[in-house]
Amino acid sequence: MNEQSKVVVIGSGSWATAIVKILLTNVKKISWYIRNPENIEFIKNYKHNPHYLSSTILDIDRITFYDDINEAVENNDVLIFVVPAAFLKSTINPLTVSLDKKLIVSAIKGIVPEHNLTVAEFFHEKYLIPFDRIVVITGPCHAEEIAMERLSYLTFSSKSTHVARSVSEKFECSYVHVIISTDIYGAEYAAILKNIIAIAAGICHGLGYGDNFQAVLVSNAIMEIKRFLDETHPGHRIISSSAYLGDLLVTSYSQFSRNRTYGMMIGKGYSVKSAQLEMNMVAEGYYAVKSIKEINKKYKVNMPITDAVYNIIYEKISPVIEIKL
């Protein structure tokens, strides 16, 4: 990635909008792929996203909009994917343009459910993109705090530290500090697992469990994440660092966490389906827990929190009964 590289953000949710805001602090001009042409027209006319982070005013004169995925990919070098993992495949299925020589950046904290693959694994296996041409962005970071320009940290992981650093330079600004990592597997799986844990935290909060119990839950959760990572992708990592423990904490406790909110609704008595309908954003943990459960059939890691969330969501066991166990 160099100064002349053209960047496109693919997605139109809150995190995509936040990334557009960040990039505009460092890049003279960017592209933005939004599937719905009506949303594009709204943003052009009113200078903000109609559905997400609507208080964030965008410099539309520096944004080239696309509603055709092939045009967006063909005309840009760096592709930043910010769509829910469950919809990644349908987003890029229409692609006829080659991804050869494109730099893939994933800001998706989820798993591709049809394949039980992380986003990096998906692009590597299905599109033969080498891991040194893939960068994964993880937190701890919420889009809402980016919109308010509150100091945040982002981790950029790639097999190539040079590539990760070159991407991170487009994001670093007065309110975003960056960390470079080569643990692309650990960063992605930790981000996937923390969404599951956040659902558990939300369920417990909805059931009336207090801070004392939540502290024990999250303490056990980081050990559960470590066990899974050590068994599936062993390597040197400091599990207490921000990409792992930090991201887990913010997702489990923050008012902005959609996974915690989703779990809280279930804990308060909403059905799984009604909780989904009530929210206007995707809770990645819903899809992730099924995939992790299937992946773990091979490894048999002790994952009681993940198992509990799976049992509540997919086996329809009462949260009151499951959490007491």
N, C-alpha and C positions, 0 to 999 in steps of 0.2 A: 504494500500500500504506500502510495506516495502523494505528494501535494496535488497532483493532477487526477488522482483517482476519484471517480464519480460514485457517490453514495446514494443508495435508495433504502428507505424504510418501508418494510412490507407489513402492513397491519394498521389498524385504526383505533385500537383501544386506548386505555389510559396509559399503559407503559409505552406504547408506540408514540403517543402524543408527547409524553415526557422526553423520550429519546429525540424526537424532532426538536423540541425546545433546547435540549442540551447541545445537539449538533450545530444549531444555528448560532451558538456562541463562538464556535471555532471554524466553521466551514462557510465559505461565501455563498454557496448554493447547494441545495440538496434536492433529491427526488423523494416522492412519497406515493406509494401504491395504496389506493383505497378501492376496494371492490365496488362499492356503491357510488355511482356517479352523483347521486343527489347529495351525499355527504360532502363530496368534493366541491360542489357548487355552493353549499352552505358555508364551508370554510373559506372559500374564495370571497364570498359576499360579506361574511361577518367576522372573519379572521380568528375564529376559534372552533374547536371541535364541538358539534352539537350535543354529543352524548357523553364525552369524557373530558375531565379537566377543563370544563367550559370557561373557567376564569382565566385560563392561559391564553394570552393574546400572541398570535403567531405572525411573523413577518412573511406574508404570503408571496411577496415579490421575489423572495429568494427560494421559493419552493416550486418545483416542476411536478405537477400532479399526473398520475396515471391511473386509469381503471382497467388497463390491459396488462396482465402479468408478463406477457412476452415482450411487450415494448419496454416495460420497466426493467426487466432483466437484461435485455439486449443493449440498452442505452446506459448501463451502469456497471461498475467494476466490483463494488462492495455491496453485498446484499445483506441487509440487517433484517432478519425474520423476527417479527413480534406478533405472531398470531397464536391463539391457543393450540397446544400440541395436538389436541384431538382433531383440529381442522387444518393442520399443516399439509397433510397429504392432499386434501381436496383443493387447497389453495394452489399447490404447484402441479397438480395433475394436468392442467391445460398447457403446461410448458412444452413448447417445441424448440425453444432456444436452448442451446447447449450451456451447461454450467462450467464447462471447461475454462480454466483460467480465472474464474470468478472467485472472489474471497467470500466465504460464507461466515456470517456472524449470527449466532443464535442468542437472542434475548428472551428465549422461551424457557420457562421453568416447569417443564412437564415432560411427559413421555408419550411417544407416538403409539397409541393403544393397539392399533391393528397389528403391530409388529413387536411390541414390547421393547422398543429401542429408544434410547435417548435421541435428541435431535442430531447431535454430532454423529452418533452411530448410524442413524438413518441416512444422513447425507453421505457418509463414508461407504455404507454397504449398498445403498440403492443407486447412488449417483457417482460412486468411486472418487469422491473428493478426499484427498489425503488429509490427515489430521493436522498437518502443519499449514493447511489452508483453511482451517476452521477455527473460529474464536468463539468461546462461550462467555457470555456476560452474566454474572451472578451478583447477589447483593452482599450485605444487607441494605435493601433500598426499596422504598415505596414510591410509586409515581406521584402520589399526592404531595409528598414532602419535596420532591424535585420541583413540582409546580410552585411551591412556596419558597423555593431556593434555600431550603434548610440543608446544612452541611451533611453530605452523604458520601458513602464509599462504595465503589464498584470494583469487582474482581474480574479481570480479563484472563481467561485460561486458554492456552493453546500449546500444542507440542512444539511450536516455534515461539520462543520468547520475543524474537524480533517482530514477528507478525502481531502478537498480542500487544506489544508496546506501541506499534504503529497505529493500531486501532484505538488503543486507549488514549492516545494523544488527541483524538478528535472529540473525546468526552471530558477530559480533565479541564476544570474551570474553577471559579471561585467557590462554588458550592458542591463540586464533585471531585473527590480525590480518588485515585486509582491504585490498584494493587495488581501485580503481574504474577501469574501462576502457570505451571506446566501440568497441573493435575486436572486435566479436562474431564476425566471420568469421575473423579471424586467430587468436583464442583457440580457437575450435572446431577449425579445421583443424590448428593446431599440436598440440592435444591428440590429434587423430586420428593424425597423423603420428608423434608421439613413441611411440605404442604399437607402430607398425611397427618403428621404430628399436630399441625395447626388445627386440622379438623377435630382431632381428639381433644385438644385444648378447648376448642369452642363447645364441643359436646359437654365437657365437664363443667364449663362455665354456665351453660344453659341448664344443667342439672342442679346448679347451686353450689358446686364445689368452690372453695375459696382459694386464696393466694397460696396458702400453705401446701395444699394438695397440688396446685399447678406447678409449684417449684419442684416437687418430687417428680411429677410427670415429665417436665422438661429435662431434668437431670437424668432420668432414665432414658429419655428419648435420644439424647446425644450419644449415650452408650450404645443404644440400639443402632443408630446410624453408623457408629464406628465399627460395630460388629459386622454389619452388612458390607461396608466398604472394605474392611480388612479381608473378608472372605471372598468377595467378588472381584475386587481390583486392589490387591495389596500394593503398598508403596509407602514412601515417606510423606506423611502429611501431619500437620499439627491441627488436630480436630477442634481445639479451642480457638482457632483463628476465625476471623470475621466471615469468611466464605462458608464456614460450616456452622459453628456455634452462633455466630452473630446473625446469620440469616435465619437460623432456627428461632432465635429469641424474638426477632422483630416480627416474624410471621406468626408466632404463637401468641404474642401479647398485644400486637398493635390493633388499634381500632380500624386501621385501613386494610387489614388482612381479610381478603375475600374468603379464604379457606377457613379461618377462624369464625367468620360471620356465618358461613354455611353450616359449620359444625354446631354453632350456638343455636341456630334455628332448629336443627334436628334435636338437640338436647332439650329445647323448649317444647317439643312435641310436634313440630312440622314433620310430615312425611318426607322421604328423600326426594320424591318428585315435586312436591309442593315447594320445598326449599329451593330447588333448582329454578322453578318458574318464578319465584319471588325475586330472585337475584337477576340483575341485568348484566352480570359478568360471569365468566366461567370459573368455577373452583377446580383448579387443576388436580387437586388431591382426589377428587371423585374418580377420575379415570386412572390416576397413578396407583391407587391402592390395589386395584384389580390386577394391573400389570406387575407390580412388585410381588403380589401374592403368587402369581404364576411363575415369575422368575425365581422366586425363593423355593419353589418345589424342587429345583435342582440343588440348591445350596443348603437348604434346611437351617438357615440362621434363626436363632431364637429372637422373634420379633413380636412380643406380646401386644405392643401398642398398635402396630400395623394390623395384626390379626383382629384386634378389637374393633378398629375402624371398619375393616372389611366385613366383619360379622354384622355390624350395625347397618351398613349401607347396602350390602349385597345379600346377606342372609336374613335381613329384616329382624334381627334380634333386638329386643328393646334396649335402648341405651342404659336404662336404669339397671337392668339385669347384667348387661355386658360389663359395664364399668365397675359394678360391685364385685365381679369376678376378679 
